[in-house]
Amino acid sequence: MREIKFRAWDYTSQIMSYSDEEKSLEAFFASHNKDYDDVVFMQFTGLKDNRGCEIYEGDVLLCDDSNEDHEEFRTKVWFCNGQFLTQHYGFPVHSWCSKKESWCEVIGNIYENPELIKETK
């Protein structure tokens, strides 16, 4: 079973906050009881990158495509239709993180490091 954890980006204070085991989810959400238009909540995917860093919605990953060229690319993570997807061809995150031939590394997130990735429309 996947561990349920969240983090929150507060646009007003420009701070990322993380839930932890000592603080219930209810307390975590209550602690961000601001105008919810100013806060974005992101869920933990249940996956970790090759360095052991937890992967959340909104993270930017540097990945290897695991083909013969071993081309690196950057992609963002988002939740859609019941699964965590990557911007790169809409592949599920677990498909990149679970292949032995490929690797992914969290290099930032779209809120604290928007320069890392170009938004697609």
C-alpha positions in Angstrom: 0.0 0.0 0.0 1.3 3.4 -0.9 2.1 5.9 1.8 -0.2 8.9 1.6 1.7 12.2 2.1 1.3 15.7 0.9 3.2 18.9 0.4 1.8 22.4 -0.1 3.2 25.4 -2.0 2.1 28.7 -0.6 2.1 31.4 -3.3 2.0 34.2 -0.7 5.0 33.2 1.4 6.7 31.3 -1.5 7.4 28.3 0.9 7.0 24.6 0.3 5.7 22.7 3.4 5.7 18.9 3.8 3.3 16.7 5.9 5.0 14.2 8.2 4.1 11.3 10.4 4.0 13.4 13.5 1.3 15.7 12.0 -1.9 14.2 10.8 -3.2 15.1 7.4 -6.1 16.9 9.0 -3.6 19.1 11.0 -1.5 19.6 7.9 -4.4 20.9 5.9 -5.6 23.0 8.8 -2.2 24.6 9.2 -2.6 25.9 5.6 -6.0 27.4 6.4 -5.4 30.4 4.3 -7.2 31.5 1.2 -7.0 28.2 -0.7 -6.5 30.2 -3.9 -3.0 30.9 -2.6 -2.1 27.3 -1.7 -1.5 24.3 -4.0 -1.5 20.8 -2.5 0.5 18.0 -4.1 0.5 14.3 -3.3 3.4 11.9 -2.9 3.5 9.4 -5.8 4.8 6.6 -3.6 7.9 6.5 -5.8 11.5 7.6 -5.2 14.1 8.6 -7.7 17.5 6.8 -8.1 18.9 8.8 -5.2 16.1 7.9 -2.9 14.4 11.3 -3.1 10.5 11.2 -2.9 8.7 12.1 -6.1 5.6 14.4 -5.7 3.2 16.0 -8.1 4.8 19.1 -9.6 8.3 17.7 -9.4 10.7 18.1 -12.4 12.5 14.9 -13.2 15.7 14.4 -15.2 15.3 11.0 -16.9 17.1 8.7 -19.3 15.0 7.3 -22.1 16.7 3.9 -21.8 17.0 3.4 -25.5 20.3 2.9 -27.3 21.0 6.7 -27.4 20.4 7.1 -23.7 19.0 10.6 -24.3 18.3 12.6 -21.2 15.1 14.7 -20.9 13.3 16.8 -18.3 9.7 16.1 -17.5 7.2 17.2 -14.9 4.9 15.0 -12.8 1.1 15.5 -12.6 -1.9 13.5 -11.5 -4.6 12.7 -14.2 -7.2 10.0 -14.6 -6.2 8.2 -11.4 -2.5 8.0 -12.1 0.7 10.0 -11.9 1.9 10.9 -15.3 5.0 12.6 -16.9 4.9 15.3 -19.4 7.1 13.2 -21.7 4.6 11.4 -23.9 2.1 11.2 -21.0 3.8 8.0 -19.7 3.0 7.0 -16.1 5.8 7.9 -13.7 6.3 4.4 -12.5 7.2 3.3 -16.0 10.3 5.5 -15.9 11.2 4.8 -12.2 10.8 1.0 -12.4 12.9 0.1 -15.5 16.3 -1.2 -14.7 17.7 0.4 -17.9 16.4 3.9 -17.1 16.8 6.3 -14.3 15.1 9.4 -13.0 16.3 12.1 -10.6 14.3 14.9 -9.0 16.0 18.2 -10.0 13.4 20.6 -8.6 9.7 21.4 -8.9 7.5 23.7 -11.0 6.9 26.2 -8.2 10.4 26.7 -6.8 12.2 26.1 -10.1 9.9 27.1 -13.0 13.0 27.7 -15.2 13.7 24.0 -15.3 11.0 23.1 -17.6 8.9 24.8 -20.3 5.2 24.5 -19.8 3.3 22.7 -22.6 -0.2 23.6 -23.6 
